[in-house]
């Protein structure tokens, strides 16, 4: 007759699983006997008139009826300050022609803006005064439509 295939390690694992299952059943029974609410009633939350979350429902006497017609859904359009604001002027502070990128220092804000060779309308060099538009690049502001300023 062969030996039992159940080793000491397997017995320990089986005992631990059985013990965990019993503990879980005991906790479930305790929760049922305490009579605590579980499920949807426990999860529901309310928001008061100040935007604060609370567990108590709002008082129906304080309810205010608002006519749908009185709600203003119009969007206020703001005019852009001026179209020249979109076109910036700056000085090329660094440009590597072999790698195809560089930086322009904006004359108004003194910020350094990245420029790539693909966004050039004409060749540039260091200390050239250029005009450009600012767009959002992958790592921050980037210049596009870059060309030398006519003096």
VMD Tcl script that draws the C-alpha trace (Angstrom):
set ca {
  {0.00 0.00 0.00}
  {1.32 3.47 -0.95}
  {1.85 6.43 1.31}
  {-0.67 9.21 1.58}
  {-0.13 11.93 -1.00}
  {-1.01 14.69 1.48}
  {2.22 16.25 2.72}
  {2.69 18.41 5.77}
  {2.71 21.62 3.67}
  {-0.52 20.68 1.91}
  {-2.18 19.93 5.26}
  {-1.15 23.34 6.61}
  {-2.52 25.16 3.54}
  {-5.80 23.26 3.80}
  {-6.09 24.09 7.54}
  {-5.44 27.80 6.92}
  {-8.08 27.97 4.19}
  {-10.60 26.23 6.41}
  {-9.82 28.57 9.30}
  {-10.20 31.66 7.08}
  {-13.55 30.41 5.79}
  {-14.81 29.89 9.38}
  {-13.64 33.37 10.44}
  {-15.42 34.90 7.47}
  {-18.66 33.09 8.36}
  {-18.38 34.28 11.97}
  {-17.88 37.91 10.90}
  {-20.90 37.63 8.59}
  {-23.04 36.24 11.41}
  {-21.93 39.06 13.75}
  {-22.83 41.71 11.17}
  {-26.27 40.14 10.71}
  {-26.93 39.99 14.45}
  {-25.93 43.63 14.99}
  {-28.56 44.70 12.46}
  {-26.42 47.27 10.70}
  {-27.67 48.41 7.34}
  {-25.61 47.23 4.42}
  {-25.99 47.68 0.73}
  {-27.55 50.67 -1.01}
  {-28.87 52.37 2.15}
  {-25.34 52.49 3.58}
  {-23.83 53.88 0.35}
  {-26.26 56.73 -0.36}
  {-25.11 60.31 0.25}
  {-26.79 63.68 -0.10}
  {-25.49 67.12 -1.09}
  {-26.80 70.17 0.74}
  {-27.31 73.68 -0.69}
  {-23.69 74.60 0.13}
  {-22.26 71.63 -1.78}
  {-21.31 69.68 1.36}
  {-21.85 65.91 1.41}
  {-24.03 64.62 4.22}
  {-25.65 61.33 5.23}
  {-29.03 62.91 6.05}
  {-31.58 63.68 3.34}
  {-32.46 67.33 2.70}
  {-35.43 68.93 4.45}
  {-38.36 69.04 2.00}
  {-39.64 72.29 3.65}
  {-36.51 74.16 2.50}
  {-36.97 73.12 -1.13}
  {-36.92 76.02 -3.59}
  {-38.72 75.73 -6.92}
  {-36.85 77.36 -9.82}
  {-38.47 78.01 -13.18}
  {-36.44 76.54 -16.02}
  {-36.98 79.70 -18.08}
  {-35.22 81.84 -15.44}
  {-31.91 79.95 -15.84}
  {-29.53 81.85 -18.12}
  {-27.61 79.50 -20.41}
  {-26.05 82.18 -22.61}
  {-22.32 82.10 -23.00}
  {-20.49 85.38 -22.60}
  {-18.06 85.83 -25.46}
  {-14.92 87.73 -24.75}
  {-13.23 89.47 -27.61}
  {-9.56 88.72 -28.05}
  {-7.50 91.69 -26.93}
  {-6.01 92.24 -30.36}
  {-4.85 90.07 -33.23}
  {-1.20 91.26 -33.05}
  {-1.10 89.71 -29.56}
  {-1.07 86.28 -31.22}
  {2.08 87.17 -33.13}
  {5.11 87.53 -30.88}
  {8.50 89.04 -31.50}
  {11.69 87.59 -30.12}
  {15.43 87.00 -30.48}
  {16.95 83.61 -31.36}
  {19.05 82.81 -28.28}
  {20.20 79.35 -29.43}
  {19.82 77.40 -32.64}
  {21.55 74.15 -33.67}
  {21.19 73.83 -37.42}
  {22.51 70.26 -37.53}
  {20.00 69.01 -34.95}
  {17.18 71.25 -36.16}
  {16.02 72.91 -32.97}
  {16.65 75.96 -30.85}
  {15.17 78.53 -28.49}
  {13.70 81.99 -28.96}
  {13.57 84.55 -26.15}
  {10.28 86.45 -26.31}
  {10.88 90.22 -26.14}
  {7.72 90.94 -24.10}
  {7.60 88.11 -21.57}
  {11.34 87.24 -21.64}
  {10.35 83.54 -21.72}
  {12.36 80.99 -23.65}
  {10.27 79.22 -26.30}
  {11.30 76.03 -28.08}
  {11.47 76.08 -31.89}
  {11.88 73.13 -34.27}
  {13.17 73.27 -37.84}
  {9.80 71.99 -39.13}
  {8.14 75.19 -37.86}
  {10.49 77.59 -39.69}
  {9.27 79.53 -42.71}
  {12.82 80.68 -43.53}
  {16.31 79.86 -42.16}
  {17.28 81.53 -38.89}
  {20.51 82.03 -36.93}
  {21.53 83.14 -33.44}
  {20.70 86.80 -32.60}
  {18.16 87.09 -35.45}
  {14.98 89.00 -34.56}
  {12.01 86.84 -35.51}
  {8.22 86.90 -35.40}
  {6.32 83.75 -34.43}
  {3.17 82.26 -32.96}
  {3.12 80.29 -29.72}
  {1.45 76.88 -29.58}
  {1.36 74.15 -26.97}
  {4.11 71.64 -27.60}
  {4.58 68.21 -25.99}
  {6.84 69.63 -23.25}
  {5.66 73.24 -23.05}
  {5.29 76.30 -25.27}
  {6.62 75.95 -28.82}
  {7.02 78.46 -31.63}
  {5.45 77.97 -35.06}
  {5.42 79.97 -38.31}
  {8.80 81.43 -37.42}
  {10.28 83.97 -39.83}
  {12.73 86.87 -39.67}
  {11.20 90.18 -38.70}
  {11.24 92.92 -41.31}
  {13.05 95.90 -39.83}
}
mol new
graphics top color blue
foreach p $ca { graphics top sphere $p radius 0.5 }
foreach p [lrange $ca 0 end-1] q [lrange $ca 1 end] { graphics top cylinder $p $q radius 0.2 }
display resetview
